[in-house]
Amino acid sequence: MPETTLSAASAAPSPLAPEWLGIPADLNRLAPALWAHDAERGPSGGLTLAGLAVGEIKTRFGSPVFVLSESDFRARARAFKQSFDTAFADVCGGVDVYYAGKSFLCTAVAAWVREEGLRLDTASGGELAVAQRAGTPGELIGLHGNNKSDAEIRRALDYGVGRIIVDSLDELERVARIAADRGTDTPGSAPDGSEAPRAKVMLRLTPGVHAHTHEFIATAHEDQKFGLSMAPGTASPGFSGAGAEGAPEGAASMAEEAVAAAAGHDSIELLGVHCHIGSQIFEPEGFEAAAVKLLRFVADMRSSYGVALPELDLGGGYGIAYVPGDTPRPPAEIAEALAGVVRETCAELGITAPRISIEPGRAIVGSTTFTLYEVGTIKDVVVDVPVGDLPASGEAVTAVRRYVSVDGGMSDNPRPVLYDADYSVVLANRTSDAPAQLVRVVGKHCESGDIVVRDAYLPADVRAGDLLAVPGTGAYCWALSSNYNYLARPGVLAVRDGDARWIVRPETEDDLLSRDMGV
Ligand SMILES: *Cc1c(COP(=O)(O)O)cnc(C)c1O
């Protein structure tokens, strides 16, 4: 059979490129939606952040390295707080914004979060330890987790965290018991524990709304590990519920059971309810559907049990642009839409709006950071064009995929492997007029799935020693990084006003061997 091999570099789109990926009109351009606001091409063409050139970063700090814009982080944090405060001013007097530390946390970040007027969400004893080390006051901290240990719960209570987000009926009982025991352990307190400071608790509910990017799905039952189900009939067999008017026997939900149980514990102060409907969400509809469902629940609990739920947390999940086609709605627009729905729903239900809180992680830190890599091996691989994309002649067609290897990989960004996540990439140390070449940027691990950027166009003259920058790596990259193949994890460099400092230093070979107990 005759074969055609399509040339490596050409102005025509590669048959190996996914449909969403167009050839950029200018390969040197930084698409503003993907980058920190102070990232730009410097006078010599190289990428700069807050005036610091990547060439200098490479020389002084090495690679791979996470390069974070401090002022961009602060600006995004502030923008969330201000836009939600403004939108909700007449609804509930403002919004408490908890930065989701699991997306990226270190003591410097915890300090910035506090300085910008945000609070901090933690999801383990370790994240709580970072917050404590940073001096974040307990009352500004939330603690999440579907399987908190007794030690984590005790640590949170000892530190006076402002809210423990309880994820199950089991956990509710454990928190109640640990809080009561602390009371009896404290000298001078009443023997029944009634004098102990009460544990401040939010209940995490699953509203059956699950959202991702453009769509949300609504189901009665969610098949996942988090939260207390709001679906009728999910309460324990022994719990009959308040029997809302006309409700059939056995129609109570696990969420309702948890409210009743929490209200019955002297050692618990029930603040309200919480939900988190997904991540990388672009549109407000999913948040709105969840808010309506939780507000109805708040009204029900008041009428059925006389229980007030003064706070409502709508979680995180606000999306960011990873590739040029991504168009998340700006936080201010989502805030406006959401405030409208909360205002109307509360009016309909005849309830005072609860104090609203949210928990953005990715949308604050994601775009603040790019990863800087050095190019090593480059390999052109001839591959078959998938059947179906063949031309009408039916002739077999092959095309070249250029594999560009860099000095990191799945150990510093496992998201492509874990979630099929797409990223984009630019040639960072210089500009180029060479034609566009479809590339796959890969790491140096012993794993064929070790992909950093699955599909992107780069100038065809990219060569060993060049620097590549992958934007949007601020969230869930360093946080999920590993030492696979005994690679040292990169540090995080915070850049501000033309200068840089490590906020997390890179690992050394000694770090890599520090826990090896020897022969
Ligand atoms: C992960 C998580 C967040 C943050 O999600 P982002 O997508 O980073 O905004 C907030 N709240 C909870 C409970 C989470 O699990």
The ligand as an SDF file (V2000), in Angstrom:
LIG
                    3D

 15 15  0  0  0  0  0  0  0  0999 V2000
  -10.8620   20.3750   46.6300 C   0  0  0  0  0  0  0  0  0  0  0  0
  -11.8360   21.1050   47.4280 C   0  0  0  0  0  0  0  0  0  0  0  0
  -11.9670   22.4880   47.2940 C   0  0  0  0  0  0  0  0  0  0  0  0
  -11.1880   23.2940   46.2990 C   0  0  0  0  0  0  0  0  0  0  0  0
  -11.4870   22.9190   44.9920 O   0  0  0  0  0  0  0  0  0  0  0  0
  -10.9320   23.8110   43.7750 P   0  0  0  0  0  0  0  0  0  0  0  0
  -11.4100   23.0650   42.5710 O   0  0  0  0  0  0  0  0  0  0  0  0
   -9.4520   23.8250   43.8870 O   0  0  0  0  0  0  0  0  0  0  0  0
  -11.5280   25.1510   43.9090 O   0  0  0  0  0  0  0  0  0  0  0  0
  -12.8640   23.1390   48.1070 C   0  0  0  0  0  0  0  0  0  0  0  0
  -13.6120   22.4670   49.0180 N   0  0  0  0  0  0  0  0  0  0  0  0
  -13.5130   21.1300   49.1710 C   0  0  0  0  0  0  0  0  0  0  0  0
  -14.3350   20.4560   50.1750 C   0  0  0  0  0  0  0  0  0  0  0  0
  -12.6330   20.4040   48.3840 C   0  0  0  0  0  0  0  0  0  0  0  0
  -12.5550   19.0870   48.5340 O   0  0  0  0  0  0  0  0  0  0  0  0
  1  2  1  0
  2  3  1  0
  2 14  2  0
  3  4  1  0
  3 10  2  0
  4  5  1  0
  5  6  1  0
  6  7  2  0
  6  8  1  0
  6  9  1  0
 10 11  1  0
 11 12  2  0
 12 13  1  0
 12 14  1  0
 14 15  1  0
M  END
$$$$
